[in-house]
Amino acid sequence: MPRRRKSSSSSEESDSESEYSSSESDRSRSPSPSPVKSKKLTGYQLFCKEKNEKLKNPVSFTKLGEMWRKLSDSQQEKFKDRAKRMNRK
């Protein structure tokens, strides 16, 4: 088996250490992260939230999806409008 060469000078080690220390200092200078924005609520999400709160036993999202699709367009539009108003605040 061939032998591995050990580095004879310690300057090579200090050079590699300085590379790490400079990159760490660069990270500390990065701008602070922007504030996290909450996701906007949709009409469907509002519908699911209200239905689960009204029912004694929470319903699966599959069942809620079926209930949402059975609503008329005007009924769905009411939830969508309320969600839009809530998102503006």
N, C-alpha and C positions, 0 to 999 in steps of 0.2 A: 504494500500500500504506500502511496506517496505521502510524504509528510506535508502538513500544512505549515505555511510560513507565518511566523508571528511578526507582528509589526515591530520594527526596531525603534521607531521614533515615537515619542509620546505626542508630538505635534499633530500627527494625523488624527489621534483620538480627540485632541482638543478642538480640531477643526470640525469634526463630526458633531461634537457636543455643542459648538457654537451655532451650527445649523439648526439644531433642535431648539435652542434657546431663542433664536431669532424668530422662528415660526410660532413659538408660544407667545411671544410679545406681539406679533402681528394679530393673533387671534384676540388678544385683550383689547386691541384698538378698534375692533370691528364695531360698527354702529349697533345700538341696542335694537332688539327685534321689535317689529311693529306690533301694536296691540292686536290680540286675537279677536276677530270679528265673529259674532255668532251667526250661524246659518239662518237663512230666512225660512220661516214657517210656511208650509204650503196648505192649501185648503184640505187636502187629504189628511195631512198630519193633524190638523186642528180637529177634523172629524173623528179620527181615531182616538185622540186624546179625550174628547168629550164623551164618546161612546164608552170607552173603558172606565171613565170616572162614574158614569151613570149606572153601569151594570155592576151587579154584586160580584159576579165572577168575570174576571178579565177574559176577553175574547181573543183568539189568535188573529194574527194579521191577515191570514188567508181569509178568514170569515169576514173581517172588517173590509177587505178588498172587495169581496162579493157584495157586501152591504153598500159600499161606495158606488159600485157600478150599477146597482139597482136604483140609486137616486136619480131623479130627473135632472136635466141640465140646469134648471132654475134653482133646484135645491143645492146642487154642487156649487153653483155660482155664488150663493149666499156664503158658503164656507170660504170660498176663494177670496171674496171681497173682504170678509172679516180678517183673513190672514194677511191680506195686503195692508189693511189699516194697522194691524198689530206690528207689522214689519217697519212701518214708517216711524214709529215711536222710538 
